[in-house]
Structures are given as structure tokens and as C-alpha cells.
């Protein structure tokens, strides 16, 4: 495994997103083992924060998915693209568990999804994350 390196928060989020996206295709894999194999195979630089958030998201999927579905009007998680599901899970976890400032997290999630999904995805992600942040009292309504 590569040693931990100093990565920017943006680089960490990009890597967490990639890990979550890839994990969707191997749902039964142990998150920690999946992480180690992914990092070794891709030779991505890594940081302890990446592993902690990735494993945390994987261990909290049912709670995160419930919150995302509750905020998405007429959209089941299964109808969302893998990229959208991955970025939403990461962002909700970081906002609620890691206590990342919601506006910063929402902005990062929107910027990431712009690179990996269709043109309508950024506004969808922005709307879902803003609703969750408002409902939890993290930002003003």
C-alpha cells in the first residue's frame, strides 16, 4: 500500500468519489479490503481521511440512502446514476458526520458531479444537498 500523503480536501473528495463509484460494482466486498486493493491497483496517492470517510460511508449506506431518498421528491435511489448516488452519499456523510461546512461541501459535490455526470446532475445534486442541509438545520431555510 502507498504511504499516506498530504492531499487537498478537493483531491480527497475526488478519490472518495472514485472509490464509492467503483464500490457500487462490488457491493459485497469488505470496505477496508476494497480500499486497500483499489489504492494498490490504481497507485493513487492517499490520505487517512480518504479511508475514514470511504469506510464510514460504506458502513452508513442505509442511513445515508434513506436521508437522500427522503429529500428527493419522486426519485428513488435506483433511478439515480451511480455517479450521482456516490457524490450524494459522500456529501451527506461529510456534512453530517465529519461536520464539513455545508456550503463548502455542497459546492465541492456540485463541482465533482459536473465532471462525471450529465448536465442536469449538478442542479439535482445541489437541490438534494440543500434540502438535507436545511432540514437538519445546517443552513438557514
URLIN-V440235 format. One record per backbone hydrogen bond with DSSP energy under -0.5 kcal/mol. NH is the residue of the N-H (numbers start at 1). CO is the residue of the C=O. E is the energy in kcal/mol with one decimal. If there is no record, write none. Layout:
nh: <NH/NH>
co: <CO/CO>
e: <E/E>
This chain:
nh: <5/7/12/13/14/15/16/17/18/19/20/21/22/23/24/24/25/26/29/34/35/36/37/38/39/40/41/42/43/44/46/50/51/52/53/54/55/56/57/58/59/60/60/61/64/65/66/67/68/69/70/71/72/73/75/79/80/80/85/86/87/88/89/90/91/92/93/94/95/96/97/98/100/105/106/107/108/109/110/111/112/113/114/115/115/116/117/121/122/124/125/126/127/128/129/130/131/132/133/134/135/136/137/138/139>
co: <46/5/8/9/10/11/12/13/14/15/16/17/18/19/20/21/22/23/26/30/31/32/33/34/35/36/37/38/39/39/3/47/47/48/49/50/51/52/53/54/55/56/57/58/60/61/62/63/64/65/66/67/68/71/72/76/76/77/81/82/83/84/85/86/87/88/89/90/91/92/93/93/94/101/102/103/104/105/106/107/108/109/110/111/112/112/113/118/118/120/121/122/123/124/125/126/127/128/129/130/131/132/134/133/133>
e: <-3.7/-0.8/-2.5/-2.6/-2.4/-2.1/-2.7/-2.8/-2.2/-2.5/-2.8/-2.6/-2.6/-2.5/-1.1/-0.6/-1.7/-1.9/-1.4/-3.0/-2.6/-2.3/-2.5/-2.7/-2.6/-2.3/-2.7/-2.8/-1.7/-0.5/-0.6/-0.7/-1.4/-2.5/-2.6/-2.7/-2.7/-2.1/-2.9/-2.4/-2.3/-0.9/-0.9/-0.8/-2.7/-3.3/-2.0/-2.1/-2.5/-2.8/-2.1/-1.2/-1.1/-0.8/-1.2/-1.5/-0.6/-1.2/-2.7/-2.3/-2.4/-2.4/-2.4/-2.1/-2.4/-2.8/-2.2/-2.6/-2.6/-2.4/-3.0/-1.4/-2.5/-2.4/-3.0/-2.1/-2.4/-2.6/-2.4/-2.3/-2.5/-2.5/-1.6/-0.7/-1.1/-0.8/-1.7/-1.4/-0.5/-1.6/-3.0/-2.5/-2.3/-2.4/-2.6/-2.3/-2.1/-2.3/-2.6/-2.6/-3.0/-2.0/-1.4/-2.9/-1.1>
